Amino acid sequence: MRFRHACIESLTAVLPDETWSSAHLEERLRPLYERLKLPAGRLELMTGIKERRMWAAGTKPSDASAAAGRAVLKQSSIKADQVEVFIHSAVSRDMLEPATASFAHHKIGLGAHAQVFDLSNACLGFLNGLVTLAAMIDAGQIRCGMVVSGENGRPLVERTIQHLLSAPLDRNAIKPFFANLTIGSGAVAAIVCHEDMLPAGAAKHRLVAGACRSATQHSELCQGDHAGEGGLAMQTDSEQLLLAGVEVARQAWTQFEQETGWNRSTPDRIVCHQVGSTHRRKLYETVGLDLAKDFSSFETLGNTGSAALPTTLALAVQQGAVRSGDKVALLGIGSGINCLMLAVEW
C-alpha cells in the first residue's frame, strides 16, 4: 500500500495520573506468591516493565479518547468543524452499541457532518485508522480526519488479580494470565489531513507506504472478552504468541521493503508495538534490525493495546528522539495474528 497526499498533521498522547508499579502488583498478589513460592520481582525481571498507568476507577474509554481528541485539537491548526471522519480505534469500548466513537465524538465537540465509527483490531486498531484515513484522503473522499484510542486496562488487571487470588491455580495454570499483568492504560489521538491543508512552511509528517501480513491460524493464542459485571478476561499463550508474532513480522518486513524501497538500514528510528523486553529483543533479532534505533515506552507504561505504538511515537517526538526529516518505521503486531508496518517521513 502506498500513500500520496496524507500527512499526520498532529499527534498527542494523554496519560493517566495513577501509577501502578510491578512491585505494587506483586504485593497485592503476595498470597499467591507465597503459596506457589514465586520469587518477588519476577514480573519486572521477565518483562522489563517497571510500572504502568491507570485511569481512575469509573473512567470510560470514551472519556480517555475524548481527552486525547481535545488535546490534539489544541496543538493543531485544524479546527473541529474541519474533521470529516472520526474513528475510535481502541480495544476498550464503553459498550457494544452504540459505537464508542459516538460518545467520544460528542464529548470532544466535533461537527455533525463527520462520519463516526469504531474500528477495532486488537493492538493494530490505531494504525488501521491511520491507513483508513489516508486512503480516504487519497481517494478524494475527505480532506481531514481524526483517529483516537482510549485504552482502559484497569478492569482487566483488577479482575486478573482477583482471579489469581481466588482460584486454586498451580504454577502452570497461572501462565495464561501473566500477560494481563503487563497491561496499562493510555490515550492518543492523531489528525490526518491532505498535505494542501498544512500551513505554509509546516513540516509534512508524510505517510509514505505500508505492508501487512496475517497469520490467522494463530487466533487462539490471545483471546479477550467481557466477563460479566463490567469485568474483562483475557488469556494468552505468551511463548507461542511471541514465536508466531515475530515470524509474521519477518514476513511482513520483506513486503515492507518492497513497498517502500527501504532496507534494514534506512529508518532513522523504529517504533514497535510495546509488549516487553523479551518481545522487543526477539523481534529485532528475527527481522535483523538495529536495536539502537528503537524507542520504547513499555518500561513505564506497559502494554496499552492499540494506544501503545502511537503513544510511543508521540513521546519520541516530544523527547527529540524523532526529528523533522527522520524516516520512521512503525511496526505493529496484534493478536489475531495480524501485522501492519508503516513508513513515515517525519
Secondary structure, 3 states (H helix, E strand, C coil): CECCCEEEEEEEEECCCEEEEHHHHHHHCHHHHHHHCCCCCHHHHHHCCCEEEECCCCCCHHHHHHHHHHHHHHHCCCCHHHCCEEEECCCCCCCCCCCHHHHHHHHHCCCCCCEEEECCCHHHHHHHHHHHHHHHHHCCCCCEEEEEEEECCHHHHHHHHHHHHHCCCCCCCCHHHHHHHHECCEEEEEEEEEHHHCCCCCCCCEEEEEEEEECHHHHHHEEEEECCCCCEEEEECHHHHHHHHHHHHHHHHHHHHHHHCCCCCCCCEEEECCCCHHHHHHHHHHHCCCHHHECCCHHHHCECHHHHHHHHHHHHHHCCCCCCCCEEEEEEEECCCEEEEEEEEC
